[in-house]
């Protein structure tokens, strides 16, 4: 394993690989659990946590994100075990940002009660749409009413709410998307994530694309960029909108740099410039944790111009953009100039200078993939 600097604050991601039923568009490592799988997962997480605890010496956490899969597919007693493992291994601060993903069909009062007793946190609820026919098309297990009820229970518990919505759903129109967005805003979330339906390789939708899917996602995205600022939500990242000052620091760690540790099957991490991915299967991941080893199946260390270009791409995902001066300081002036030269053809409509930094324009966010291709 590559050595890394273990002194600064750490962002921690924990992957829960379970779901009630696999959505036909989902490419994340997750599946309905079999008998005994929850215990096997928690035993493995306990071992993986202890493996890293011995190396990180109760390193302080800047943020914790528990995602999936469906973390609310973990039973309340399983959540209590997971919390105990994390509290024993890492140093939480009063400022540690904690985010937990939840799905409407599996979120229970017991989950909310346990989270409320634990620490201040926020919940990211995977709604995708409030239209029943669109939820059926996505293979979701909840309807619009259940999504609303779950969101309101989170709010009544006093927990800050984030909502995930999707566009490009089969037979979705701009009008129905606007209705879902209006419904979402009525629930007073502090954060909104908007994702286009993608046809991922190896998924049922990837193998057999659904009929009636909007090929062009720009109208939906442009509408959100117009509507959400008028409701007080600023766009701080390509897919993310938030009330002032409520952007997610954990997300920004991915885009703006710094160490993050990934635990669980298929989790990604980056420590001291060493990027890795855990074995994505529960069986393979458990075999590695059982031997007291890192669960990483693959890793690499980026350096030089390749790393500089990747950092520029990631930084440009955010409202704060990319600093050629920082790249010049760390990688040399020729590298910074080469990256800047590749941005110049997009200046004006898609990227602009903002002080000493380059940032994407609203139109630039819409065509970001074209810019990434030029920078790779």
Buried (B, 14 or more C-beta within 10 A) or exposed (E): EEEBEEEEBBBBBBBBBBBBEBBBBBBBBBBEBEEEBBEBBBBBBBBBBBBBBEEBEEBBBBBBBBBBBBBBBBBBEBBBBBBEBBEEBBBBEEEBBBBBBBBBBBBBEEBBEBBEEBEBBBBBBBBBBBBBBBBEBBBBBBBBEBBBBBBEBBBEBEBBBBBBBBBBBBBBBEEBBBBBBEBBBEBEBBBBBBBBBBBBEEBBBBEEEBEEBBEEBEEBBBBBBEBBEEEEBBBBBBBBBBBEEBBBBBBBBBBBBBBBBBBBBBBBBBBEBBBBBBBBBBEBBBBBBEEEEBBBBEBEEBEEBEBBBBBBBBBBBBBBBBBBEBBBEEBBEEBBEBBBEBBEEBEEEBBBEEEEBBBBBEBBBBBBEEBBEBBE
